[in-house]
Amino acid sequence: MSFAKVYPLYVAKAEKKGRTKAEVDEIIRWLTGYSQKELKAQIEKQTDVETFIDEAPQLNPLRSQITGVVCGVRIEDVKEPTMREIRYLDKLIDELAKGKAMENILRT
């Protein structure tokens, strides 16, 4: 699946709960190391989700602090590396939609 198809779903989920596209972008940049320009280019290229993760410039080392359940699956139990990275992003967007402060979402 293309990241360009998933991205608007993340934004819609956040905006539905009063959060912003800018916050979604900040979370994605924090997790992956993409600049805003690089993120936009990946979306425009219709990069698939696996490639989006694999080509991430610098996966944040603090991402291992992201724990919990997404879609009934405990993140810590996900063995496949790419799927675990996708679940990290899903969890961060869930936290945003639930009203968590950005400092807590970004583990600062």
MDTraj code that builds the backbone (N, CA, C; nanometers):
import mdtraj as md
import numpy as np

residues = "MET SER PHE ALA LYS VAL TYR PRO LEU TYR VAL ALA LYS ALA GLU LYS LYS GLY ARG THR LYS ALA GLU VAL ASP GLU ILE ILE ARG TRP LEU THR GLY TYR SER GLN LYS GLU LEU LYS ALA GLN ILE GLU LYS GLN THR ASP VAL GLU THR PHE ILE ASP GLU ALA PRO GLN LEU ASN PRO LEU ARG SER GLN ILE THR GLY VAL VAL CYS GLY VAL ARG ILE GLU ASP VAL LYS GLU PRO THR MET ARG GLU ILE ARG TYR LEU ASP LYS LEU ILE ASP GLU LEU ALA LYS GLY LYS ALA MET GLU ASN ILE LEU ARG THR".split()
xyz = np.array([
    [0.0841, -0.1183, 0.0000],
    [0.0000, 0.0000, 0.0000],
    [0.0882, 0.1241, 0.0000],
    [0.0453, 0.2241, -0.0699],
    [0.1176, 0.3497, -0.0811],
    [0.1050, 0.4311, 0.0478],
    [0.2175, 0.4914, 0.0896],
    [0.2133, 0.5793, 0.2057],
    [0.1210, 0.6976, 0.1775],
    [0.1100, 0.7371, 0.0507],
    [0.0221, 0.8479, 0.0125],
    [-0.1246, 0.8168, 0.0405],
    [-0.1601, 0.6888, 0.0493],
    [-0.2981, 0.6509, 0.0827],
    [-0.3188, 0.6448, 0.2340],
    [-0.2140, 0.6113, 0.3073],
    [-0.2229, 0.6011, 0.4531],
    [-0.2145, 0.7393, 0.5177],
    [-0.1292, 0.8241, 0.4639],
    [-0.1059, 0.9565, 0.5211],
    [-0.2339, 1.0375, 0.5413],
    [-0.3213, 1.0491, 0.4400],
    [-0.4442, 1.1266, 0.4630],
    [-0.5333, 1.0674, 0.5722],
    [-0.5241, 0.9368, 0.5921],
    [-0.6010, 0.8736, 0.7000],
    [-0.5471, 0.9168, 0.8358],
    [-0.4147, 0.9256, 0.8474],
    [-0.3544, 0.9758, 0.9717],
    [-0.3984, 1.1196, 0.9976],
    [-0.3920, 1.2019, 0.8942],
    [-0.4302, 1.3427, 0.9085],
    [-0.5783, 1.3546, 0.9456],
    [-0.6636, 1.2794, 0.8794],
    [-0.8082, 1.2839, 0.9076],
    [-0.8365, 1.2416, 1.0514],
    [-0.7687, 1.1370, 1.0968],
    [-0.7883, 1.0900, 1.2347],
    [-0.7509, 1.1988, 1.3338],
    [-0.6387, 1.2656, 1.3094],
    [-0.5933, 1.3723, 1.3983],
    [-0.6883, 1.4921, 1.3939],
    [-0.7243, 1.5349, 1.2736],
    [-0.8100, 1.6530, 1.2599],
    [-0.9488, 1.6301, 1.3177],
    [-0.9972, 1.5069, 1.3082],
    [-1.1280, 1.4732, 1.3649],
    [-1.1296, 1.4974, 1.5159],
    [-1.0122, 1.4862, 1.5776],
    [-1.0006, 1.5058, 1.7224],
    [-0.9423, 1.6429, 1.7581],
    [-0.9418, 1.7348, 1.6601],
    [-0.8974, 1.8709, 1.6883],
    [-0.7468, 1.8919, 1.6814],
    [-0.6755, 1.7967, 1.6287],
    [-0.5311, 1.8126, 1.6132],
    [-0.5025, 1.8545, 1.4688],
    [-0.3757, 1.8752, 1.4350],
    [-0.3443, 1.9335, 1.3044],
    [-0.2557, 1.8445, 1.2176],
    [-0.2585, 1.8751, 1.0886],
    [-0.1707, 1.8092, 0.9918],
    [-0.0245, 1.8363, 1.0297],
    [0.0037, 1.9578, 1.0759],
    [0.1402, 1.9937, 1.1162],
    [0.1896, 1.9024, 1.2287],
    [0.1002, 1.8680, 1.3208],
    [0.1393, 1.7773, 1.4292],
    [0.1650, 1.6364, 1.3764],
    [0.0838, 1.5908, 1.2833],
    [0.1051, 1.4599, 1.2209],
    [0.2415, 1.4593, 1.1526],
    [0.2705, 1.5648, 1.0763],
    [0.3989, 1.5736, 1.0069],
    [0.5156, 1.5740, 1.1065],
    [0.5000, 1.6465, 1.2165],
    [0.6056, 1.6516, 1.3175],
    [0.6328, 1.5126, 1.3743],
    [0.5278, 1.4381, 1.4007],
    [0.5423, 1.3015, 1.4528],
    [0.6151, 1.2140, 1.3506],
    [0.5744, 1.2221, 1.2254],
    [0.6378, 1.1400, 1.1213],
    [0.7846, 1.1777, 1.1068],
    [0.8137, 1.3066, 1.1076],
    [0.9532, 1.3513, 1.0960],
    [1.0350, 1.3052, 1.2162],
    [0.9782, 1.3143, 1.3366],
    [1.0474, 1.2705, 1.4580],
    [1.0810, 1.1212, 1.4490],
    [0.9853, 1.0422, 1.4058],
    [1.0039, 0.8969, 1.4012],
    [1.1017, 0.8548, 1.2921],
    [1.0948, 0.9175, 1.1755],
    [1.1675, 0.8691, 1.0582],
    [1.2935, 0.9471, 1.0221],
    [1.3026, 1.0714, 1.0656],
    [1.4163, 1.1541, 1.0285],
    [1.4008, 1.2251, 0.8949],
    [1.2858, 1.2067, 0.8278],
    [1.2613, 1.2803, 0.7037],
    [1.2470, 1.4287, 0.7348],
    [1.2966, 1.5134, 0.6446],
    [1.2663, 1.6565, 0.6528],
    [1.1251, 1.6753, 0.5975],
    [1.0686, 1.7939, 0.6141],
    [0.9350, 1.8197, 0.5602],
    [0.9365, 1.8050, 0.4076],
    [1.0422, 1.8535, 0.3449],
    [1.0549, 1.8439, 0.1992],
    [1.0639, 1.6972, 0.1558],
    [1.1422, 1.6171, 0.2278],
    [1.1563, 1.4744, 0.1947],
    [1.0246, 1.3995, 0.2164],
    [0.9537, 1.4346, 0.3233],
    [0.8246, 1.3718, 0.3514],
    [0.7276, 1.4000, 0.2368],
    [0.7208, 1.5245, 0.1959],
    [0.6322, 1.5628, 0.0853],
    [0.6702, 1.4864, -0.0422],
    [0.7991, 1.4736, -0.0689],
    [0.8451, 1.4028, -0.1891],
    [0.8052, 1.2557, -0.1845],
    [0.8157, 1.1926, -0.0681],
    [0.7771, 1.0515, -0.0542],
    [0.6276, 1.0342, -0.0821],
    [0.5480, 1.1268, -0.0326],
    [0.4030, 1.1211, -0.0546],
    [0.3727, 1.1406, -0.2038],
    [0.4369, 1.2382, -0.2654],
    [0.4135, 1.2656, -0.4075],
    [0.4577, 1.1492, -0.4962],
    [0.5635, 1.0773, -0.4553],
    [0.6134, 0.9631, -0.5324],
    [0.5260, 0.8396, -0.5170],
    [0.4284, 0.8472, -0.4264],
    [0.3408, 0.7319, -0.3995],
    [0.4221, 0.6121, -0.3485],
    [0.5248, 0.6412, -0.2695],
    [0.6103, 0.5380, -0.2129],
    [0.5267, 0.4426, -0.1291],
    [0.5538, 0.3129, -0.1419],
    [0.4800, 0.2183, -0.0581],
    [0.5310, 0.2295, 0.0860],
    [0.4495, 0.1841, 0.1786],
    [0.4784, 0.2013, 0.3214],
    [0.6110, 0.1346, 0.3583],
    [0.6352, 0.0146, 0.3077],
    [0.7590, -0.0560, 0.3410],
    [0.8819, 0.0231, 0.2950],
    [0.8775, 0.0747, 0.1739],
    [0.9892, 0.1549, 0.1226],
    [1.0025, 0.2842, 0.2021],
    [0.8902, 0.3455, 0.2378],
    [0.8927, 0.4671, 0.3184],
    [0.9703, 0.4441, 0.4481],
    [0.9446, 0.3320, 0.5132],
    [1.0151, 0.2986, 0.6374],
    [1.1605, 0.2629, 0.6080],
    [1.1822, 0.1772, 0.5076],
    [1.3182, 0.1316, 0.4751],
    [1.4103, 0.2459, 0.4350],
    [1.3564, 0.3471, 0.3691],
    [1.4374, 0.4595, 0.3227],
    [1.4435, 0.5749, 0.4232],
    [1.3835, 0.5568, 0.5388],
    [1.3849, 0.6636, 0.6396],
    [1.5296, 0.7014, 0.6716],
    [1.5582, 0.8312, 0.6691],
    [1.6965, 0.8750, 0.6899],
    [1.7542, 0.8363, 0.8262],
    [1.6737, 0.8436, 0.9311],
    [1.7253, 0.8194, 1.0666],
    [1.6091, 0.7832, 1.1583],
    [1.5823, 0.6541, 1.1727],
    [1.4763, 0.6131, 1.2659],
    [1.5173, 0.6544, 1.4068],
    [1.4266, 0.7182, 1.4771],
    [1.4563, 0.7735, 1.6088],
    [1.4872, 0.6623, 1.7082],
    [1.6023, 0.6708, 1.7757],
    [1.6376, 0.5665, 1.8728],
    [1.5415, 0.5596, 1.9918],
    [1.4685, 0.6667, 2.0191],
    [1.3725, 0.6670, 2.1298],
    [1.2443, 0.5911, 2.0969],
    [1.2297, 0.5456, 1.9717],
    [1.1062, 0.4770, 1.9316],
    [1.0842, 0.3486, 2.0096],
    [1.1902, 0.2911, 2.0650],
    [1.1736, 0.1684, 2.1447],
    [1.0940, 0.1946, 2.2725],
    [1.0780, 0.3216, 2.3089],
    [0.9968, 0.3570, 2.4258],
    [0.8473, 0.3547, 2.3943],
    [0.8128, 0.3393, 2.2683],
    [0.6723, 0.3364, 2.2273],
    [0.6201, 0.1952, 2.2534],
    [0.5277, 0.1847, 2.3461],
    [0.4718, 0.0550, 2.3829],
    [0.3201, 0.0639, 2.3845],
    [0.2578, -0.0505, 2.3922],
    [0.1127, -0.0520, 2.4007],
    [0.0514, -0.1378, 2.2921],
    [-0.0789, -0.1210, 2.2762],
    [-0.1557, -0.2041, 2.1846],
    [-0.2118, -0.1175, 2.0710],
    [-0.1965, -0.1672, 1.9490],
    [-0.2538, -0.1041, 1.8305],
    [-0.3271, -0.2134, 1.7543],
    [-0.4535, -0.1900, 1.7261],
    [-0.5358, -0.2877, 1.6530],
    [-0.5315, -0.4251, 1.7201],
    [-0.5311, -0.4263, 1.8520],
    [-0.5326, -0.5513, 1.9267],
    [-0.3999, -0.6237, 1.9337],
    [-0.2945, -0.5615, 1.8838],
    [-0.1623, -0.6245, 1.8828],
    [-0.0666, -0.5427, 1.9680],
    [0.0002, -0.6080, 2.0622],
    [0.0988, -0.5404, 2.1459],
    [0.2230, -0.5138, 2.0615],
    [0.2629, -0.3868, 2.0528],
    [0.3758, -0.3455, 1.9691],
    [0.5021, -0.4238, 2.0048],
    [0.5258, -0.4427, 2.1325],
    [0.6477, -0.5110, 2.1766],
    [0.6550, -0.6545, 2.1263],
    [0.5413, -0.7123, 2.0908],
    [0.5365, -0.8516, 2.0448],
    [0.5492, -0.8661, 1.8936],
    [0.5509, -0.7545, 1.8201],
    [0.5602, -0.7608, 1.6737],
    [0.7045, -0.7961, 1.6375],
    [0.7214, -0.9102, 1.5733],
    [0.8554, -0.9598, 1.5400],
    [0.9091, -0.9010, 1.4095],
    [0.8224, -0.8839, 1.3098],
    [0.8663, -0.8361, 1.1785],
    [0.9047, -0.6878, 1.1900],
    [1.0308, -0.6529, 1.1606],
    [1.0803, -0.5159, 1.1846],
    [1.0004, -0.4059, 1.1156],
    [0.9684, -0.4212, 0.9897],
    [0.8947, -0.3152, 0.9198],
    [0.7559, -0.2972, 0.9791],
    [0.6899, -0.4073, 1.0104],
    [0.5555, -0.3972, 1.0696],
    [0.5624, -0.3298, 1.2063],
    [0.6673, -0.3573, 1.2824],
    [0.6834, -0.2921, 1.4129],
    [0.6979, -0.1412, 1.3937],
    [0.7746, -0.0984, 1.2924],
    [0.7914, 0.0452, 1.2657],
    [0.6579, 0.1091, 1.2275],
    [0.5799, 0.0392, 1.1477],
    [0.4472, 0.0893, 1.1087],
    [0.3585, 0.1011, 1.2321],
    [0.3645, 0.0032, 1.3199],
    [0.2837, 0.0065, 1.4432],
    [0.3270, 0.1201, 1.5347],
    [0.4581, 0.1493, 1.5374],
    [0.5046, 0.2648, 1.6152],
    [0.4341, 0.3910, 1.5655],
    [0.4317, 0.4093, 1.4353],
    [0.3672, 0.5282, 1.3789],
    [0.2182, 0.5283, 1.4085],
    [0.1535, 0.4143, 1.3930],
    [0.0110, 0.4046, 1.4253],
    [-0.0148, 0.4451, 1.5703],
    [0.0690, 0.3970, 1.6600],
    [0.0523, 0.4258, 1.8030],
    [0.0692, 0.5753, 1.8310],
    [0.1692, 0.6372, 1.7681],
    [0.1906, 0.7806, 1.7893],
    [0.0717, 0.8622, 1.7399],
    [0.0152, 0.8247, 1.6265],
    [-0.1022, 0.8950, 1.5745],
    [-0.2218, 0.8721, 1.6673],
    [-0.2359, 0.7512, 1.7202],
    [-0.3417, 0.7241, 1.8185],
    [-0.3268, 0.8145, 1.9402],
    [-0.2040, 0.8280, 1.9890],
    [-0.1795, 0.9128, 2.1063],
    [-0.2153, 1.0580, 2.0755],
    [-0.1816, 1.1042, 1.9563],
    [-0.2166, 1.2399, 1.9150],
    [-0.3685, 1.2573, 1.9158],
    [-0.4382, 1.1628, 1.8560],
    [-0.5839, 1.1701, 1.8476],
    [-0.6502, 1.1619, 1.9851],
    [-0.5828, 1.0993, 2.0797],
    [-0.6384, 1.0877, 2.2153],
    [-0.6078, 1.2098, 2.3011],
    [-0.5385, 1.3082, 2.2416],
    [-0.5169, 1.4335, 2.3126],
    [-0.3889, 1.4425, 2.3929],
    [-0.2990, 1.3475, 2.3774],
    [-0.1723, 1.3544, 2.4497],
    [-0.0921, 1.4763, 2.4060],
    [-0.0150, 1.5312, 2.4979],
    [0.0713, 1.6454, 2.4661],
    [0.1848, 1.5992, 2.3748],
    [0.2251, 1.6877, 2.2833],
    [0.3316, 1.6531, 2.1879],
    [0.4600, 1.6131, 2.2590],
    [0.4926, 1.6765, 2.3709],
    [0.6165, 1.6424, 2.4435],
    [0.6132, 1.4952, 2.4861],
    [0.4971, 1.4492, 2.5274],
    [0.4849, 1.3085, 2.5691],
    [0.4863, 1.2148, 2.4485],
    [0.4195, 1.2537, 2.3416],
    [0.4181, 1.1713, 2.2204],
    [0.5591, 1.1546, 2.1673],
    [0.6369, 1.2611, 2.1676],
    [0.7719, 1.2592, 2.1134],
    [0.8765, 1.2129, 2.2153],
    [0.8280, 1.1636, 2.3276],
    [0.9139, 1.1043, 2.4302],
    [1.0264, 1.1983, 2.4741],
    [0.9909, 1.3287, 2.4933],
    [1.0922, 1.4233, 2.5387],
    [1.0763, 1.4536, 2.6852],
])
top = md.Topology()
chain = top.add_chain()
for i, resn in enumerate(residues, 1):
    res = top.add_residue(resn, chain, resSeq=i)
    for name in ("N", "CA", "C"):
        top.add_atom(name, md.element.get_by_symbol(name[0]), res)
traj = md.Trajectory(xyz[None], top)
